[in-house]
Amino acid sequence: MDIERELIISILKLTKNGPIAIELVRKDAKIPSAIAEDLIRKLQNDGLLYLRDILVEVDSLKRLKLAVHAIELGADVERVSGFLDWKEFENIAAIAFERNGYSVMRNLRFKHAGRKWEIDIIACKKPIAACVDCKHWHHGMYPSAIRRIVEEQVERTSALAESMPKLTEKIDCASWNRVKLIPAVLSLTAVRSKFYNKVPIVPVLQLQDFISQLPAYMDSLKHFSKRSAN
């Protein structure tokens, strides 16, 4: 058993609703007090948690970093992601785009071609509209599953592009004269390929790099260009 890995899993499990006492973490992980305290201090020094006297405190970003670290230490991905709230993962993505000057629409629902569609995050900054599907689990992340996930996101983005004239009251970019809608998939951990058919598959801890580089590479990525009829 990797002691650090098990300690991290206990922290993820117990901090969903806020700070938790070190002693409760230690008991859940079944680790001696001295070892638990040393490891918690190490995690604090690594910037993965806050230590407030006898309490362990972890915000959403640090919970994601802890989750990735646990996976790097050999933890089962599905087990770890099960301790992450879906909204935590989505919120991190939204905040990252907002901090880079994008306006963000979450969970956009719309109708097109007789079907209902939903896109997790649409991040808009002229002329880009990044359409992001947040996959915070790793179940079945084999080539066939990745292909299906990407193809479904491309289909959603295409439907959104065709629906743009009717969505001006919902998303900023629908009223722009020119917009490039770029499908992307955000994952908890890295997968074998960073792209599938020019659609980026972005590990969450590399999201900032992706956002920074997006304007320079948008034309080389899969996208749908829309121009106003005006």
One Martini backbone bead per residue (centre of mass of N, CA, C, O) as a GRO file, in nm:
protein
  230
    1MET     BB    1   0.094   0.036   0.024
    2ASP     BB    2   0.043   0.372  -0.041
    3ILE     BB    3   0.034   0.610   0.189
    4GLU     BB    4  -0.003   0.875   0.035
    5ARG     BB    5  -0.238   0.784  -0.140
    6GLU     BB    6  -0.438   0.715   0.093
    7LEU     BB    7  -0.439   0.996   0.216
    8ILE     BB    8  -0.553   1.147  -0.027
    9ILE     BB    9  -0.817   0.993  -0.046
   10SER     BB   10  -0.917   1.081   0.233
   11ILE     BB   11  -0.918   1.381   0.175
   12LEU     BB   12  -1.118   1.376  -0.059
   13LYS     BB   13  -1.351   1.242   0.097
   14LEU     BB   14  -1.354   1.463   0.359
   15THR     BB   15  -1.350   1.762   0.181
   16LYS     BB   16  -1.623   1.825   0.035
   17ASN     BB   17  -1.743   2.020   0.295
   18GLY     BB   18  -1.451   2.081   0.406
   19PRO     BB   19  -1.279   2.092   0.662
   20ILE     BB   20  -1.046   1.866   0.838
   21ALA     BB   21  -0.925   1.667   1.062
   22ILE     BB   22  -0.638   1.500   1.090
   23GLU     BB   23  -0.742   1.261   1.263
   24LEU     BB   24  -0.962   1.170   1.059
   25VAL     BB   25  -0.771   1.110   0.830
   26ARG     BB   26  -0.593   0.904   0.972
   27LYS     BB   27  -0.817   0.698   1.036
   28ASP     BB   28  -0.913   0.648   0.745
   29ALA     BB   29  -0.608   0.563   0.647
   30LYS     BB   30  -0.451   0.403   0.862
   31ILE     BB   31  -0.236   0.609   1.009
   32PRO     BB   32   0.003   0.720   1.175
   33SER     BB   33   0.041   1.024   1.309
   34ALA     BB   34   0.333   1.102   1.227
   35ILE     BB   35   0.304   1.027   0.928
   36ALA     BB   36   0.061   1.203   0.858
   37GLU     BB   37   0.189   1.476   0.932
   38ASP     BB   38   0.427   1.463   0.737
   39LEU     BB   39   0.259   1.435   0.475
   40ILE     BB   40   0.091   1.692   0.505
   41ARG     BB   41   0.333   1.883   0.499
   42LYS     BB   42   0.431   1.799   0.223
   43LEU     BB   43   0.170   1.882   0.071
   44GLN     BB   44   0.193   2.175   0.152
   45ASN     BB   45   0.476   2.229   0.023
   46ASP     BB   46   0.347   2.137  -0.268
   47GLY     BB   47   0.057   2.287  -0.290
   48LEU     BB   48  -0.207   2.074  -0.203
   49LEU     BB   49  -0.254   2.228   0.078
   50TYR     BB   50  -0.401   2.329   0.386
   51LEU     BB   51  -0.274   2.423   0.716
   52ARG     BB   52  -0.496   2.464   1.010
   53ASP     BB   53  -0.350   2.343   1.241
   54ILE     BB   54  -0.582   2.070   1.269
   55LEU     BB   55  -0.649   2.143   0.966
   56VAL     BB   56  -0.774   2.045   0.652
   57GLU     BB   57  -0.746   2.239   0.345
   58VAL     BB   58  -0.944   2.231   0.029
   59ASP     BB   59  -0.972   2.336  -0.272
   60SER     BB   60  -1.066   2.275  -0.586
   61LEU     BB   61  -0.785   2.282  -0.717
   62LYS     BB   62  -0.642   2.099  -0.504
   63ARG     BB   63  -0.821   1.856  -0.548
   64LEU     BB   64  -0.728   1.808  -0.836
   65LYS     BB   65  -0.426   1.779  -0.774
   66LEU     BB   66  -0.459   1.541  -0.583
   67ALA     BB   67  -0.588   1.348  -0.781
   68VAL     BB   68  -0.355   1.339  -0.981
   69HIS     BB   69  -0.141   1.244  -0.776
   70ALA     BB   70  -0.275   0.977  -0.702
   71ILE     BB   71  -0.259   0.861  -0.988
   72GLU     BB   72   0.053   0.879  -1.008
   73LEU     BB   73   0.064   0.668  -0.749
   74GLY     BB   74  -0.174   0.439  -0.852
   75ALA     BB   75  -0.454   0.514  -0.851
   76ASP     BB   76  -0.770   0.471  -0.915
   77VAL     BB   77  -0.947   0.668  -1.119
   78GLU     BB   78  -1.242   0.608  -1.042
   79ARG     BB   79  -1.206   0.636  -0.742
   80VAL     BB   80  -1.111   0.929  -0.739
   81SER     BB   81  -1.340   1.067  -0.913
   82GLY     BB   82  -1.567   0.990  -0.703
   83PHE     BB   83  -1.463   1.242  -0.506
   84LEU     BB   84  -1.558   1.425  -0.736
   85ASP     BB   85  -1.725   1.683  -0.821
   86TRP     BB   86  -1.854   1.782  -1.110
   87LYS     BB   87  -1.846   2.096  -1.049
   88GLU     BB   88  -1.550   2.124  -0.987
   89PHE     BB   89  -1.447   2.070  -1.270
   90GLU     BB   90  -1.615   2.286  -1.418
   91ASN     BB   91  -1.525   2.535  -1.253
   92ILE     BB   92  -1.229   2.535  -1.327
   93ALA     BB   93  -1.273   2.586  -1.626
   94ALA     BB   94  -1.430   2.850  -1.605
   95ILE     BB   95  -1.219   3.013  -1.445
   96ALA     BB   96  -0.988   2.996  -1.649
   97PHE     BB   97  -1.131   3.153  -1.872
   98GLU     BB   98  -1.206   3.410  -1.714
   99ARG     BB   99  -0.901   3.486  -1.644
  100ASN     BB  100  -0.872   3.515  -1.984
  101GLY     BB  101  -1.138   3.691  -2.087
  102TYR     BB  102  -1.382   3.509  -2.077
  103SER     BB  103  -1.697   3.423  -2.152
  104VAL     BB  104  -1.933   3.216  -1.962
  105MET     BB  105  -2.121   2.921  -2.045
  106ARG     BB  106  -2.329   2.696  -1.875
  107ASN     BB  107  -2.519   2.451  -1.971
  108LEU     BB  108  -2.617   2.456  -2.268
  109ARG     BB  109  -2.946   2.466  -2.398
  110PHE     BB  110  -3.074   2.320  -2.708
  111LYS     BB  111  -3.230   2.328  -3.031
  112HIS     BB  112  -3.186   2.080  -3.307
  113ALA     BB  113  -3.318   1.889  -3.537
  114GLY     BB  114  -3.521   1.764  -3.308
  115ARG     BB  115  -3.308   1.821  -3.074
  116LYS     BB  116  -3.133   1.790  -2.774
  117TRP     BB  117  -2.882   2.002  -2.626
  118GLU     BB  118  -2.546   1.997  -2.457
  119ILE     BB  119  -2.305   2.227  -2.313
  120ASP     BB  120  -2.095   2.277  -2.066
  121ILE     BB  121  -1.886   2.487  -2.221
  122ILE     BB  122  -1.879   2.840  -2.319
  123ALA     BB  123  -1.602   3.023  -2.451
  124CYS     BB  124  -1.575   3.382  -2.503
  125LYS     BB  125  -1.339   3.530  -2.753
  126LYS     BB  126  -1.253   3.711  -2.985
  127PRO     BB  127  -1.337   3.467  -3.227
  128ILE     BB  128  -1.392   3.267  -2.985
  129ALA     BB  129  -1.559   2.934  -2.928
  130ALA     BB  130  -1.536   2.726  -2.667
  131CYS     BB  131  -1.634   2.375  -2.669
  132VAL     BB  132  -1.679   2.201  -2.364
  133ASP     BB  133  -1.605   1.873  -2.248
  134CYS     BB  134  -1.645   1.728  -1.926
  135LYS     BB  135  -1.414   1.462  -1.818
  136HIS     BB  136  -1.374   1.334  -1.485
  137TRP     BB  137  -1.323   1.064  -1.605
  138HIS     BB  138  -1.168   0.723  -1.718
  139HIS     BB  139  -1.367   0.547  -1.841
  140GLY     BB  140  -1.279   0.395  -2.124
  141MET     BB  141  -0.993   0.540  -2.232
  142TYR     BB  142  -1.005   0.444  -2.525
  143PRO     BB  143  -0.997   0.495  -2.851
  144SER     BB  144  -1.304   0.442  -2.890
  145ALA     BB  145  -1.399   0.639  -2.665
  146ILE     BB  146  -1.263   0.893  -2.766
  147ARG     BB  147  -1.398   0.901  -3.039
  148ARG     BB  148  -1.686   0.930  -2.931
  149ILE     BB  149  -1.651   1.186  -2.762
  150VAL     BB  150  -1.554   1.367  -2.993
  151GLU     BB  151  -1.786   1.326  -3.197
  152GLU     BB  152  -2.005   1.440  -3.007
  153GLN     BB  153  -1.878   1.725  -2.979
  154VAL     BB  154  -1.885   1.795  -3.276
  155GLU     BB  155  -2.192   1.770  -3.304
  156ARG     BB  156  -2.265   1.990  -3.102
  157THR     BB  157  -2.108   2.222  -3.237
  158SER     BB  158  -2.256   2.211  -3.505
  159ALA     BB  159  -2.537   2.266  -3.389
  160LEU     BB  160  -2.462   2.541  -3.271
  161ALA     BB  161  -2.382   2.681  -3.532
  162GLU     BB  162  -2.672   2.648  -3.663
  163SER     BB  163  -2.813   2.807  -3.399
  164MET     BB  164  -2.701   3.097  -3.348
  165PRO     BB  165  -2.932   3.303  -3.438
  166LYS     BB  166  -3.118   3.193  -3.174
  167LEU     BB  167  -2.877   3.273  -2.927
  168THR     BB  168  -2.835   3.584  -2.844
  169GLU     BB  169  -2.959   3.565  -2.538
  170LYS     BB  170  -2.737   3.344  -2.427
  171ILE     BB  171  -2.481   3.422  -2.616
  172ASP     BB  172  -2.245   3.637  -2.719
  173CYS     BB  173  -2.136   3.504  -2.998
  174ALA     BB  174  -2.412   3.508  -3.163
  175SER     BB  175  -2.361   3.837  -3.241
  176TRP     BB  176  -2.133   3.804  -3.409
  177ASN     BB  177  -1.980   3.841  -3.718
  178ARG     BB  178  -1.747   3.644  -3.605
  179VAL     BB  179  -1.694   3.279  -3.560
  180LYS     BB  180  -1.510   3.017  -3.377
  181LEU     BB  181  -1.590   2.685  -3.326
  182ILE     BB  182  -1.435   2.483  -3.062
  183PRO     BB  183  -1.379   2.170  -2.998
  184ALA     BB  184  -1.350   2.016  -2.663
  185VAL     BB  185  -1.166   1.808  -2.423
  186LEU     BB  186  -1.185   1.750  -2.072
  187SER     BB  187  -0.950   1.599  -1.851
  188LEU     BB  188  -0.806   1.471  -1.575
  189THR     BB  189  -0.612   1.314  -1.762
  190ALA     BB  190  -0.392   1.186  -1.960
  191VAL     BB  191  -0.375   1.083  -2.284
  192ARG     BB  192  -0.223   0.951  -2.547
  193SER     BB  193  -0.381   1.169  -2.706
  194LYS     BB  194  -0.419   1.521  -2.780
  195PHE     BB  195  -0.565   1.421  -3.049
  196TYR     BB  196  -0.875   1.411  -3.256
  197ASN     BB  197  -0.929   1.529  -3.543
  198LYS     BB  198  -0.830   1.821  -3.422
  199VAL     BB  199  -0.917   1.754  -3.128
  200PRO     BB  200  -0.876   1.853  -2.816
  201ILE     BB  201  -0.717   1.685  -2.528
  202VAL     BB  202  -0.739   1.818  -2.197
  203PRO     BB  203  -0.571   1.842  -1.928
  204VAL     BB  204  -0.645   2.023  -1.654
  205LEU     BB  205  -0.334   2.106  -1.584
  206GLN     BB  206  -0.323   2.224  -1.909
  207LEU     BB  207  -0.531   2.455  -1.957
  208GLN     BB  208  -0.369   2.719  -1.958
  209ASP     BB  209  -0.197   2.652  -2.204
  210PHE     BB  210  -0.430   2.620  -2.400
  211ILE     BB  211  -0.549   2.904  -2.374
  212SER     BB  212  -0.291   3.063  -2.454
  213GLN     BB  213  -0.266   2.902  -2.749
  214LEU     BB  214  -0.535   2.923  -2.907
  215PRO     BB  215  -0.508   3.173  -3.100
  216ALA     BB  216  -0.259   3.047  -3.264
  217TYR     BB  217  -0.425   2.745  -3.327
  218MET     BB  218  -0.723   2.758  -3.434
  219ASP     BB  219  -0.685   2.693  -3.749
  220SER     BB  220  -0.571   2.387  -3.683
  221LEU     BB  221  -0.841   2.332  -3.573
  222LYS     BB  222  -1.132   2.224  -3.515
  223HIS     BB  223  -1.398   2.408  -3.692
  224PHE     BB  224  -1.668   2.661  -3.691
  225SER     BB  225  -1.769   2.897  -3.921
  226LYS     BB  226  -1.929   3.218  -3.853
  227ARG     BB  227  -2.146   3.453  -4.017
  228SER     BB  228  -2.300   3.728  -4.055
  229ALA     BB  229  -2.559   3.849  -4.258
  230ASN     BB  230  -2.492   4.168  -4.214
   0.00000   0.00000   0.00000
